[in-house]
Amino acid sequence: MKTNSLLFLRAVELAVIASYELVGKQDKNNLDKKAVDIINLLLTNHNAKAKIAIGEGELDEAPMLYQGQTFTNNHPITIDIAVDPIEGTSPASKNEEGSISCIAIAKNDSMLQIPEMYMEKLFIAKKDEGNIDFTKDIKWNLDNLLKIKKTLKVIILDKPRHQEIIQYMEANKIEVIRIKEGDVLGAIDVVLGRADLLYGIGGAPEGILMASLAIATNHIMFNRLVPYQQIWPSEKETAERMKIEAKGMQLKKLNYDLILRENDLVKDNNTMFFAASLTGGSLLKPLIVENNEFIVNSFIGYNNIYHQIVSRYPIVKDIKYLLTEYSFCK
């Protein structure tokens, strides 16, 4: 996979800079749009030989960064992109921790273009692979890990659907780290050593980003699709969502019993993952303004290596100036 990887690092960094002015302003839609616009413009300006495999909401018919979008008219496509311009728009709009911009890239046609639905996910270091059996329930797996580990820390979304397993973990003296949103950010925290694993039911498209992160950093994933009806049994849109899920799963030859590993989601061992912090998490510090500069904390993973990066950008009147001056692609 030949690409200017720094272009994608710059894309997530400029996305959080573009969104920064709306942090805490209770306007999550426009905050997200700021990030979408700048990523779209950067990739288009640089004639990126890429297509969006996982992007903005398929159900919302997003006008930019939608599934299938390309950025070049005169070059063959060589790269798949999974992108979440801002993961955690709600906490960002309230100036709470839990928001990043993230992009994963892999060779063309290697990412599973998964339907927009829910997925049960377990993200853990590769060294623990032999202790996981995803044909058994999560309680069995936690108990098995406790046999070999003196302590166990688990990151999990603090949602009603997870309260039973959270109570089980706490009763068994497992340290539970609850997060409001952002299981991609939670997976980064596992890579950085904040916890032993991340578990829970979250978005399936985010699972592609997490799979890239896992492959790039010597971690693994176990995943299983979850029906919308299991999460929202009584909502008025449930029946329609189930029809959409059934159609999408039939097209991709998927089912709810199928266990999907990281390489089922991203079939490229050279995949690369990029993230930049907006309001951040405990180990990926938030974007700050200091001495007339934006200070951005970023993360990049590839070939079992990962880095935390601090980048400094001058504060300018027009963010588009940074597209040309700080893109590595002039």
C-alpha positions as CSV (number, residue, x, y, z in Angstrom):
1,M,0.0,0.0,0.0
2,K,1.8,3.1,-1.3
3,T,0.5,6.3,0.2
4,N,1.5,9.6,1.8
5,S,0.5,8.5,5.3
6,L,1.2,11.9,6.7
7,L,-1.7,13.2,4.7
8,F,-4.1,11.2,6.8
9,L,-2.4,12.2,10.1
10,R,-2.8,15.8,9.0
11,A,-6.4,15.2,8.1
12,V,-7.4,14.2,11.6
13,E,-5.3,16.9,13.2
14,L,-6.9,19.6,11.0
15,A,-10.4,18.1,11.7
16,V,-10.1,18.7,15.4
17,I,-8.7,22.2,14.9
18,A,-11.6,23.0,12.6
19,S,-14.1,21.7,15.2
20,Y,-12.4,23.3,18.2
21,E,-14.4,26.6,18.0
22,L,-17.6,24.7,18.6
23,V,-16.4,22.7,21.6
24,G,-18.9,23.4,24.5
25,K,-21.3,25.2,22.3
26,Q,-24.1,22.6,22.4
27,D,-24.0,22.2,18.5
28,K,-22.8,18.7,17.8
29,N,-24.1,18.7,14.2
30,N,-22.1,21.7,13.1
31,L,-19.1,20.6,15.1
32,D,-19.1,17.3,13.1
33,K,-19.7,19.2,9.9
34,K,-16.6,21.3,10.5
35,A,-14.5,18.1,10.7
36,V,-16.2,16.5,7.7
37,D,-15.6,19.6,5.5
38,I,-11.9,19.9,6.2
39,I,-11.2,16.2,5.7
40,N,-13.2,16.1,2.5
41,L,-11.4,19.2,1.2
42,L,-7.9,18.0,2.1
43,L,-8.4,14.6,0.4
44,T,-10.0,16.2,-2.7
45,N,-7.3,18.9,-3.0
46,H,-4.6,16.2,-2.9
47,N,-6.3,13.9,-5.4
48,A,-6.2,11.0,-2.9
49,K,-6.3,7.7,-4.6
50,A,-8.8,6.4,-2.1
51,K,-12.5,5.5,-1.5
52,I,-14.6,5.7,1.6
53,A,-15.4,2.2,2.8
54,I,-16.8,3.3,6.2
55,G,-17.8,6.9,6.5
56,E,-20.6,9.3,7.6
57,G,-24.0,7.9,8.4
58,E,-25.2,5.6,5.6
59,L,-28.7,5.9,6.9
60,D,-28.5,9.7,6.8
61,E,-27.4,9.8,3.2
62,A,-24.5,12.1,4.1
63,P,-23.4,14.5,1.3
64,M,-19.6,14.0,2.1
65,L,-17.4,11.2,3.3
66,Y,-20.1,8.8,2.4
67,Q,-19.6,5.1,1.6
68,G,-18.2,4.7,-1.9
69,Q,-17.0,8.4,-2.3
70,T,-13.7,8.8,-4.2
71,F,-11.4,11.8,-4.4
72,T,-9.7,11.4,-7.7
73,N,-10.8,11.4,-11.3
74,N,-7.6,10.4,-13.0
75,H,-6.0,7.7,-10.9
76,P,-6.9,4.2,-10.0
77,I,-8.1,3.6,-6.4
78,T,-5.5,2.0,-4.2
79,I,-6.7,2.7,-0.7
80,D,-9.8,2.0,1.5
81,I,-10.6,4.6,4.2
82,A,-12.7,4.2,7.3
83,V,-13.3,7.6,8.9
84,D,-15.1,9.0,11.9
85,P,-14.6,12.8,11.5
86,I,-15.5,13.3,15.2
87,E,-16.2,10.3,17.4
88,G,-18.0,11.7,20.4
89,T,-19.8,14.7,19.0
90,S,-22.1,14.9,22.0
91,P,-19.3,15.1,24.7
92,A,-17.4,17.6,22.5
93,S,-20.5,19.8,22.2
94,K,-20.6,19.8,26.1
95,N,-16.8,20.2,26.5
96,E,-16.6,16.8,28.1
97,E,-13.8,14.3,27.5
98,G,-14.3,11.5,25.0
99,S,-13.9,13.0,21.5
100,I,-11.4,12.4,18.7
101,S,-11.1,12.4,15.0
102,C,-9.9,9.1,13.5
103,I,-9.0,7.5,10.1
104,A,-7.9,4.0,9.2
105,I,-6.5,3.2,5.8
106,A,-5.8,-0.2,4.1
107,K,-5.4,-1.5,0.6
108,N,-8.3,-1.2,-1.8
109,D,-11.3,-3.5,-1.2
110,S,-9.8,-4.9,2.0
111,M,-12.3,-3.3,4.5
112,L,-15.7,-4.9,5.1
113,Q,-18.3,-2.4,4.2
114,I,-20.4,-3.3,7.1
115,P,-24.1,-2.2,7.6
116,E,-24.8,0.6,10.0
117,M,-25.8,-1.5,13.0
118,Y,-24.7,-2.7,16.5
119,M,-21.7,-5.0,17.2
120,E,-20.5,-6.8,20.3
121,K,-16.8,-6.1,20.6
122,L,-13.9,-7.4,22.7
123,F,-10.5,-5.6,22.1
124,I,-7.5,-7.1,23.9
125,A,-3.7,-7.6,23.5
126,K,-2.6,-10.4,21.2
127,K,-0.7,-12.1,24.0
128,D,-4.1,-12.9,25.7
129,E,-5.6,-14.6,22.6
130,G,-5.3,-18.1,24.0
131,N,-7.5,-17.1,27.0
132,I,-10.5,-15.9,25.0
133,D,-13.3,-18.1,23.7
134,F,-15.9,-15.9,22.1
135,T,-18.3,-18.9,21.6
136,K,-18.8,-18.6,25.4
137,D,-20.3,-15.5,27.1
138,I,-18.3,-12.6,28.4
139,K,-18.6,-13.7,32.1
140,W,-16.8,-17.0,31.2
141,N,-14.1,-15.1,29.4
142,L,-13.6,-12.6,32.3
143,D,-13.5,-15.5,34.8
144,N,-10.9,-17.2,32.6
145,L,-8.7,-14.1,32.5
146,L,-9.0,-13.7,36.3
147,K,-7.3,-17.1,36.6
148,I,-4.1,-15.8,35.1
149,K,-4.2,-12.1,36.1
150,K,-4.0,-10.8,39.6
151,T,-6.0,-7.7,38.6
152,L,-8.1,-6.9,35.6
153,K,-9.2,-3.5,34.2
154,V,-12.0,-3.2,31.7
155,I,-13.2,-0.2,29.7
156,I,-16.9,-0.3,28.9
157,L,-19.5,2.1,27.6
158,D,-21.7,3.2,30.5
159,K,-25.0,2.3,28.8
160,P,-28.2,0.6,30.2
161,R,-27.4,-2.5,28.1
162,H,-24.2,-3.0,30.0
163,Q,-25.3,-2.5,33.6
164,E,-25.7,-6.2,34.3
165,I,-22.1,-7.1,33.2
166,I,-20.8,-4.0,35.0
167,Q,-22.4,-5.2,38.2
168,Y,-20.9,-8.7,37.6
169,M,-17.4,-7.2,37.1
170,E,-17.6,-5.1,40.2
171,A,-18.8,-8.0,42.2
172,N,-15.7,-10.0,41.1
173,K,-13.3,-7.1,41.9
174,I,-12.6,-6.2,38.3
175,E,-11.8,-2.5,37.9
176,V,-14.4,-1.0,35.6
177,I,-13.6,2.1,33.7
178,R,-16.8,3.6,32.4
179,I,-16.9,5.8,29.3
180,K,-19.9,7.8,28.1
181,E,-19.1,7.5,24.4
182,G,-16.3,6.5,22.0
183,D,-15.2,2.9,22.0
184,V,-12.5,3.7,19.4
185,L,-10.9,6.1,21.9
186,G,-11.4,3.4,24.6
187,A,-9.5,0.9,22.4
188,I,-6.7,3.4,22.0
189,D,-6.5,3.6,25.8
190,V,-6.2,-0.2,25.9
191,V,-3.2,0.1,23.5
192,L,-1.7,2.8,25.7
193,G,-2.0,0.6,28.8
194,R,-4.9,2.2,30.7
195,A,-6.8,-1.1,30.8
196,D,-6.5,-4.8,29.9
197,L,-9.4,-4.9,27.5
198,L,-12.4,-3.1,26.1
199,Y,-15.8,-4.8,26.0
200,G,-19.3,-3.8,25.0
201,I,-21.9,-3.3,22.3
202,G,-21.3,-0.3,20.1
203,G,-21.4,0.7,16.5
204,A,-20.4,-1.8,13.9
205,P,-18.8,0.8,11.6
206,E,-16.5,1.8,14.5
207,G,-15.5,-1.8,14.6
208,I,-13.7,-1.4,11.3
209,L,-11.6,1.5,12.8
210,M,-10.9,-0.6,15.9
211,A,-9.9,-3.6,13.8
212,S,-7.3,-1.5,11.9
213,L,-6.1,-0.2,15.3
214,A,-5.8,-3.8,16.6
215,I,-3.9,-5.1,13.5
216,A,-1.6,-2.0,13.5
217,T,-0.7,-2.3,17.2
218,N,-0.4,-6.1,17.9
219,H,-3.9,-6.4,19.5
220,I,-6.9,-8.6,18.6
221,M,-10.6,-8.3,18.4
222,F,-13.6,-10.7,18.7
223,N,-16.8,-9.3,17.3
224,R,-20.4,-10.4,16.7
225,L,-23.3,-8.4,15.1
226,V,-26.2,-7.5,17.3
227,P,-29.8,-6.9,16.1
228,Y,-31.2,-3.4,16.5
229,Q,-34.2,-5.0,18.2
230,Q,-32.1,-6.3,21.0
231,I,-31.0,-2.8,21.9
232,W,-34.2,-0.9,21.1
233,P,-37.1,-3.4,21.3
234,S,-39.9,-0.9,21.5
235,E,-38.9,2.1,19.3
236,K,-41.1,3.1,16.4
237,E,-38.2,2.8,13.9
238,T,-37.1,-0.7,15.1
239,A,-39.1,-2.7,12.5
240,E,-37.7,-0.6,9.7
241,R,-34.2,-0.8,11.0
242,M,-34.4,-4.6,11.2
243,K,-35.5,-4.7,7.5
244,I,-32.5,-2.6,6.6
245,E,-30.2,-4.8,8.7
246,A,-31.5,-7.9,7.1
247,K,-30.9,-6.6,3.6
248,G,-27.4,-5.4,4.4
249,M,-26.4,-8.6,6.0
250,Q,-27.8,-10.7,3.2
251,L,-25.7,-8.6,0.7
252,K,-22.5,-9.2,2.7
253,K,-23.4,-12.8,3.7
254,L,-23.3,-12.0,7.4
255,N,-25.4,-13.3,10.3
256,Y,-25.8,-12.6,14.0
257,D,-24.0,-15.8,15.1
258,L,-20.9,-15.2,13.0
259,I,-17.7,-14.4,15.0
260,L,-15.7,-11.8,13.2
261,R,-12.0,-11.3,13.9
262,E,-10.0,-8.2,13.2
263,N,-8.7,-9.7,9.9
264,D,-12.3,-10.4,8.8
265,L,-13.0,-6.7,9.1
266,V,-9.8,-5.4,7.6
267,K,-7.9,-7.9,5.4
268,D,-4.6,-6.0,5.3
269,N,-1.8,-6.5,7.8
270,N,-0.2,-3.2,6.7
271,T,-3.3,-1.2,7.7
272,M,-2.6,2.2,9.4
273,F,-4.6,4.0,12.0
274,F,-4.6,7.7,12.8
275,A,-6.3,9.7,15.6
276,A,-6.2,13.2,16.9
277,S,-7.7,14.3,20.2
278,L,-10.4,17.0,20.4
279,T,-11.5,16.7,24.1
280,G,-9.5,13.5,24.5
281,G,-9.5,10.8,27.2
282,S,-7.3,10.1,30.1
283,L,-4.2,9.2,28.1
284,L,-4.7,11.1,24.9
285,K,-4.7,14.7,26.1
286,P,-7.2,17.3,24.7
287,L,-6.4,19.9,22.1
288,I,-5.4,23.2,23.8
289,V,-4.5,26.7,22.8
290,E,-1.3,28.1,24.1
291,N,1.0,30.9,23.0
292,N,-1.1,31.6,20.0
293,E,-0.8,28.0,18.8
294,F,-3.1,24.9,18.6
295,I,-1.4,22.0,20.4
296,V,-2.8,18.8,19.1
297,N,-2.1,15.3,20.7
298,S,-2.3,12.6,18.1
299,F,-1.8,8.8,17.8
300,I,-0.6,6.7,14.9
301,G,-0.3,2.9,14.6
302,Y,1.2,0.8,11.9
303,N,3.2,-2.5,11.6
304,N,3.0,-3.2,15.4
305,I,4.4,0.2,16.2
306,Y,2.5,3.1,17.7
307,H,3.4,6.7,18.5
308,Q,1.9,9.6,20.4
309,I,2.6,12.8,18.7
310,V,2.3,16.5,19.7
311,S,1.9,18.9,16.8
312,R,1.8,22.7,17.0
313,Y,-0.1,24.8,14.5
314,P,-0.3,28.6,14.4
315,I,-3.7,30.1,15.0
316,V,-4.9,31.6,11.7
317,K,-8.1,33.4,10.6
318,D,-8.9,30.9,7.8
319,I,-8.4,27.2,8.7
320,K,-8.0,26.5,4.9
321,Y,-4.6,28.2,5.0
322,L,-3.4,25.2,7.0
323,L,-4.5,22.8,4.2
324,T,-1.7,24.0,2.0
325,E,1.0,25.1,4.5
326,Y,0.7,22.0,6.7
327,S,-0.3,19.1,4.5
328,F,3.1,17.6,3.6
329,C,1.8,17.5,0.1
330,K,2.6,20.9,-1.4
